[in-house]
């Protein structure tokens, strides 16, 4: 199995990102932002771009980015998952930036990527629809060309940061097949509706398109291949986020097991608690192996990426949900309260488990991809 050996420079990058996020995204800020409609702090978003250049990590230098790769992005996402960062980073960088880059549309890249890299533009990709399918077969939105311009009609659901995005990359069907289109967030005929979600730290939207003007990105009919690659990279990125969250809840559980005294001794000395913590550690380390293998495949543009992405997404999703539940159990009564942070991680775990396809979907994908 291919895995990652982080360099000293990458470990230093992790340290810097962690310090920044711990100071800018404490639990108090997360709780405050999750109650807002757009769900992020514009000041922190600007600081992420100006001080750490996080939005431009994977954007080539020619378009104002840093020109780094999947490994650095994995580190950043892991640290963001650790603190439940409330920001449109995943939508803008993992989804939209990758969709633009993979489209190989030089004009679109030159027009949009500098804004994404500089933090001036929030973007997302709208592909899933009310039918609940996470692959291209579920795309029913249509695109028609009239008088030389494209118009989109249909409904997109589960759009990550759809209400905050100024640029929306929409997947739609043309006579040539699935194609990708750039749509302005304030385009005529576009209606955005915020969706109620269990995980309030991650904002989702429904987008209705009624003859919305759009610009073709890439080649007409070539969007399916691009979108499939973007979804593989999204699964890899989400696995990294999940690993970061798992590591944090393991630390919370172990620390509480040391601090909580019952019957005159720390509860961590009881066999049942020891076993729970040991099982959580095993799941965290196994999830890291799966996520890092998938990230290495993405970094190398390996043919293994599709199968590695589905494997990582399936395993990390279930492991994250299980470890967050065990963390609540170890904390006992206090773990079930609104005031404690344990439920925030549990809700993020459950929403991430379903996003881009649940474990059952990805196990089926994995079986197909390796020819079983």
Secondary structure, 3 states (H helix, E strand, C coil): CCCCCCCHHHHHHHHHHHHHHHHHCCHHHHHHHCCCCCCCCHHHHHHHHHHCCHHHCCCCHHHCCCCCCHHHHHHHHHHHHHHCCCCCHHHHHHHHHHHHHHHCCHHHHHHHHHHHHHCCCCEEEECCCCCCCCCHHHCCCEEEEECCEEEEEEEEEEEECCCCCCEEEEEEEECCEEEEEEEECCCCCEEEEECCCCCCCCCEEEEEEEEEEEEEECCCCCHHHHHHHHHHHHHHHHHHHHHHHHHHHHHHHHHHHHHCEECCEEHHHCHHHHHHHHHHHHHHHHHHHHHHHHHHHHHCCCCCHHHHHHHHHHHHHHHHHHHHHHHHHHHHHHHHCCCCCHHHHHHHHHHHHHCCCCHHHHHHHHHHHCCC
